[in-house]
């Protein structure tokens, strides 16, 4: 499942990277003029009404606004690319990054669905909630698995560390001593466990 989420993040990164490149191309006067002419030539009563509205909005932007959109999309694409690579390599930090980055945007997506419902917005919301839910479940399993294998510290050592009465080398020595005291004595003819 992590690989599927990584592929989704990779597709999002690719799409946003393309939008960023398109925005930077609009900064060139010849490209901006071409887009304006293309939008004007579209038939008014065509199915491309959405394209006309988007083209009209884009052609009304100032160059610094287009550059800001391009940089924003590029940064967002880089975030998705980092999530993609980290999830593909099954890194815990990537799971945390994806949970935080995706989870922070869910309230905005809920507002978008409530204000202007569309199948695409509902699909995006459902996908992002499912990704966050799955990754939180994964992270909880990893934390529980790690805690089960961790060597608990005796209370006396914890108290000494908290109050600064023990430094790191002393702490390691005391942990080894505690482990040795807890291990059973080997029977004759058997090697001691390490």
C-alpha positions as CSV (number, residue, x, y, z in Angstrom):
1,X,0.0,0.0,0.0
2,X,2.9,2.4,0.7
3,X,4.1,1.9,-2.9
4,X,0.6,2.8,-4.2
5,X,0.6,6.0,-2.1
6,X,4.1,6.7,-3.4
7,X,2.9,6.4,-7.0
8,X,0.0,8.8,-6.2
9,X,2.4,11.3,-4.7
10,X,4.7,10.9,-7.7
11,X,1.8,11.6,-10.1
12,X,0.9,14.7,-8.1
13,X,4.5,15.9,-8.2
14,X,4.7,15.4,-11.9
15,X,1.4,17.3,-12.5
16,X,2.4,20.2,-10.3
17,X,5.8,20.3,-11.9
18,X,4.1,20.6,-15.3
19,X,1.9,23.4,-14.0
20,X,5.0,25.2,-12.6
21,X,6.8,24.9,-15.9
22,X,3.7,26.2,-17.8
23,X,3.5,29.2,-15.4
24,X,7.1,30.0,-16.0
25,X,6.5,29.8,-19.8
26,X,3.7,32.3,-19.4
27,X,6.3,34.9,-18.3
28,X,7.6,34.9,-21.9
29,X,5.7,37.6,-23.8
30,X,5.3,35.5,-27.0
31,X,3.8,32.5,-25.0
32,X,1.4,34.8,-23.1
33,X,0.3,36.4,-26.4
34,X,-0.3,33.0,-27.9
35,X,-2.4,31.9,-25.0
36,X,-4.5,35.1,-25.1
37,X,-5.1,34.7,-28.8
38,X,-6.0,31.0,-28.4
39,X,-8.5,31.8,-25.7
40,X,-10.1,34.6,-27.8
41,X,-10.5,32.2,-30.8
42,X,-12.5,29.6,-28.8
43,X,-16.2,29.6,-29.7
44,X,-18.2,31.3,-26.9
45,X,-20.9,28.7,-26.7
46,X,-18.6,25.7,-26.8
47,X,-17.9,23.1,-24.2
48,X,-14.6,24.7,-23.5
49,X,-16.3,27.4,-21.3
50,X,-14.1,26.2,-18.4
51,X,-11.0,26.6,-20.6
52,X,-12.1,30.1,-21.6
53,X,-12.6,31.1,-17.9
54,X,-9.3,29.6,-16.9
55,X,-7.5,31.3,-19.9
56,X,-9.1,34.6,-19.1
57,X,-8.0,34.4,-15.5
58,X,-4.5,33.4,-16.5
59,X,-4.2,36.2,-19.1
60,X,-5.3,38.8,-16.5
61,X,-2.5,37.9,-14.1
62,X,0.5,40.2,-13.6
63,X,4.0,38.7,-14.3
64,X,4.9,38.7,-10.6
65,X,1.6,36.8,-9.8
66,X,2.4,34.2,-12.5
67,X,6.0,33.8,-11.1
68,X,4.6,33.4,-7.5
69,X,2.2,30.7,-8.7
70,X,5.0,29.0,-10.6
71,X,7.3,29.0,-7.5
72,X,4.4,27.8,-5.3
73,X,3.6,24.9,-7.6
74,X,7.3,24.1,-7.8
75,X,7.7,23.9,-4.1
76,X,4.6,21.9,-3.7
77,X,5.8,19.5,-6.5
78,X,9.1,19.1,-4.6
79,X,7.2,18.2,-1.4
80,X,5.3,15.6,-3.3
81,X,8.4,14.2,-4.9
82,X,10.2,13.9,-1.5
83,X,7.1,12.1,-0.1
84,X,7.1,9.8,-3.2
85,X,10.7,8.8,-2.8
86,X,10.5,8.4,0.9
87,X,7.4,6.3,0.8
88,X,8.8,4.2,-2.0
89,X,11.8,3.4,0.1
90,X,9.5,2.8,3.1
91,X,11.0,5.5,5.3
92,X,9.3,6.3,8.6
93,X,10.0,10.0,8.2
94,X,8.2,10.0,4.9
95,X,5.1,8.5,6.5
96,X,5.2,11.2,9.1
97,X,5.8,14.0,6.5
98,X,2.9,12.7,4.4
99,X,0.5,12.5,7.4
100,X,1.3,16.0,8.5
101,X,1.3,17.6,5.0
102,X,-1.8,15.8,3.8
103,X,-3.6,16.1,7.1
104,X,-3.1,19.8,7.3
105,X,-4.9,20.2,4.0
106,X,-8.0,18.1,4.8
107,X,-9.9,21.0,6.5
108,X,-9.4,23.1,3.3
109,X,-10.6,20.2,1.1
110,X,-13.7,19.8,3.3
111,X,-14.4,23.5,2.9
112,X,-13.9,23.2,-0.9
113,X,-16.4,20.3,-1.0
114,X,-18.9,22.1,1.1
115,X,-18.7,25.3,-0.8
116,X,-18.6,23.9,-4.4
117,X,-19.3,20.1,-4.5
118,X,-17.9,18.2,-7.5
119,X,-17.0,14.6,-8.0
120,X,-13.3,15.5,-8.4
121,X,-13.2,17.4,-5.1
122,X,-15.0,14.6,-3.3
123,X,-12.6,12.0,-4.8
124,X,-9.6,14.1,-3.7
125,X,-11.0,14.4,-0.2
126,X,-11.8,10.7,0.2
127,X,-8.3,9.7,-1.2
128,X,-6.5,12.1,1.2
129,X,-8.5,10.9,4.2
130,X,-7.8,7.3,3.3
131,X,-4.0,8.0,2.9
132,X,-3.8,9.8,6.3
133,X,-5.9,7.0,8.0
134,X,-3.7,4.2,6.5
135,X,-0.4,6.0,7.4
136,X,-1.5,6.8,10.9
137,X,-2.5,3.1,11.4
138,X,0.9,2.1,10.0
139,X,2.8,4.5,12.2
140,X,0.9,3.3,15.3
141,X,1.9,-0.3,14.5
142,X,5.5,0.7,14.0
143,X,5.6,2.6,17.3
144,X,4.0,-0.4,19.1
145,X,6.4,-2.8,17.5
146,X,9.4,-0.6,18.4
147,X,8.1,-0.3,22.0
148,X,7.7,-4.1,22.4
149,X,11.4,-4.6,21.4
150,X,12.8,-1.7,23.4
151,X,14.9,-2.5,26.5
152,X,13.2,-0.7,29.3
153,X,15.4,1.4,31.6
154,X,15.2,0.8,35.3
155,X,13.6,3.6,37.3
156,X,16.8,4.4,39.1
157,X,18.6,5.1,35.9
158,X,15.8,7.3,34.6
159,X,15.8,9.3,37.8
160,X,19.6,9.8,37.5
161,X,19.4,10.9,33.9
162,X,16.5,13.3,34.5
163,X,18.4,14.9,37.4
164,X,21.7,15.0,35.5
165,X,23.5,12.7,37.9
166,X,24.7,10.4,35.1
167,X,26.4,11.1,31.8
168,X,26.1,9.1,28.6
169,X,29.0,6.7,29.0
170,X,28.0,6.0,32.6
171,X,24.4,5.4,31.5
172,X,25.5,2.8,28.9
173,X,27.7,1.0,31.5
174,X,24.8,0.9,34.0
175,X,22.5,-0.5,31.3
176,X,24.9,-3.3,30.5
177,X,25.2,-4.1,34.2
178,X,21.4,-4.1,34.6
179,X,21.1,-6.5,31.6
180,X,23.8,-8.8,32.9
181,X,22.1,-9.0,36.3
182,X,18.8,-9.9,34.8
183,X,20.2,-12.7,32.5
184,X,20.1,-16.2,33.9
185,X,23.4,-18.0,34.6
186,X,24.4,-20.4,31.9
187,X,24.5,-24.1,32.6
188,X,27.9,-25.8,32.6
189,X,29.2,-26.5,29.2
190,X,27.1,-23.7,27.6
191,X,28.4,-20.4,26.4
192,X,27.1,-17.3,28.0
193,X,24.5,-15.3,25.9
194,X,25.8,-12.1,24.5
